[in-house]
Amino acid sequence: MPNRPDLPAPHTGLLLTHFLTVRDVARSRDFYADILGGEVVLEENPAIVKAANSWIIMNPGGGPTPDKPDITLTAPEPGDPTSAFMNIRVADIAEFYARAKEKGARFLTEPLDRKAELRCYMQDPDGYLIEVGQATGMLRGVYADPPAGSSTD
């Protein structure tokens, strides 16, 4: 068996990857490679991009399989509620934002100061939400205000 150190295959313990169900594998693979500066380690079936110290795995959706009976994978549709998102931490959010925007990334807002961090969100070609943040105040013990209407008991 060839040695493939770029694939997410630990020799001991575990490592965490993120799987995305996508409509167009090539488009999504190129987005994560270009915007995050990732390395394409497998073109397709599944596509795998190594970005920083993580791997993003992408494949089209599909119906149940023997190891996931009664589960169907689909990419999100516009207007679908969001229950999870990728969180990327950067050293310089202004530089990341400018570079990613220049490459065509779609941001919901520019980076905003949230007291604990500077933060903004972008979406990938399938509409997956990606938070981009730079720790600022939290490094000095300053944290964001609790969400409106939450209890601080």
N, C-alpha and C positions, 0 to 999 in steps of 0.2 A: 504494500500500500504506500503511495507517495506521501511524503511529509508535506502537509498544508498548514503551516502555523498561522495563516491568515484567516482560517475558518474558525467559527465559534465551537471548538471542541476541546474542553479542558482535559488535562491529564489527570487531575485530581479535583475534588470538590465540585463546584458549580460556577457557572457564569450566567449572567442575565442578558437575554436578547429581547428585542421588541419585534413582534410580527404585525404586519399591516396587510389587510386584504385590500387590494388595489384593482382599479379598472384597467389600467394600462401599465404593465410591469416596466417597460422601457422608460416611459415618461417619469414614473415614480423613482426608479433607480437613478436616472439622471438628475432629478431634483435633489435627492439626498446626497449624491456624490458632489454635485456642483455647489449647492447652498451650504452644506455642512463640511465641505472639503473632504468628503469620505472617499475611501478606496473601494472600488467595485471588486469584490473577491469572487463573486459568482454572478454571471450575466442573467441567468434565469433558471426557473424550475428547481428551487426558488431563486430569486435574485437576492444577493446579500451584499450590503454595503457596510464596511467597517468605518465608523465615524468616531474619532477620538478613542475612547476605551470601551465602545459598545458596538453592537452589530444590529442593523435593521434588516429584517427579512421580509420580503415582499412576494406575494403570489396572488393570482386571481381568486375570487371567492368560489364557493361550491357547496354542494350538499353534504349530508352526513357521510362519514366514513366509519369503518369498523371501530376505530379508536376514539371517535367522537360521535356516537349515535345521537340522532335527534338534534344535531347542531348544524346550522347553515351559516356560512361566512359570507358577508356582503360588505362592500364599501359603504360608507355613510352617504345618505342622500341629503341634498340641501334642505335645511330646516330641521333635520333630525336633532334630538337632544344630544348633548355631549356628556358622557359620564367619565371619560378618562382622556388624558392628553400626555404628550411627550413633554418633558421639561429639560431644557438645555441651559446649562450655566456657562457663561462666557466671562472672560477677564475684562473685555472692553466692549460694552454693548453698543456704543456709538459706532465703533469701527465695524462690528458685525452687522448692525442694522444697515449701514451705508453700503457695505459690500454685498449683502444679500439682496437688498432692494435693487441695486444696480444689475444683479443677475436675474431679476424678475420675480423675487419672492413677494408674496402678497401679505402685507401686514394689516392687522385690524386698526392699530394706532401706532404712532411713534413711541419710543420708550418713555414711560412715565415714572416719576419718582413715587414709590410706594412706601417711603420711609425706611423700610428694611432692605429694600432693593430697588434697582431700576428694572423695569419690566415691560415687555410688550408681547404680543401674540401674533403668530403668522399661521397661515394654512398651507398645507401641501396641495398637490394637484387634485387629490380626492376629497379635500375639505377637512382632513384631520387637523386638529388644533395642536399647535406647538408653542409652548411658552418659552420665551428667551429672557433670561434674567442675569443680572450682575449684582452680587451681594455688595451692599454698601453699609447702611445703618446696622444691619444685623451683626456685622463684624465688630460693632461697638456696643452691642446690647440694645439697639433700637429696633423695634419690631412694628409691623403694620398694625393699624387699628383693626379690631375685630369686625367681621361683616355686619352691616346694618341689621338690627333686629336680633342679633345673637345675644345669648345670656353669658355673662362673665362670672357666674357663680363658682 
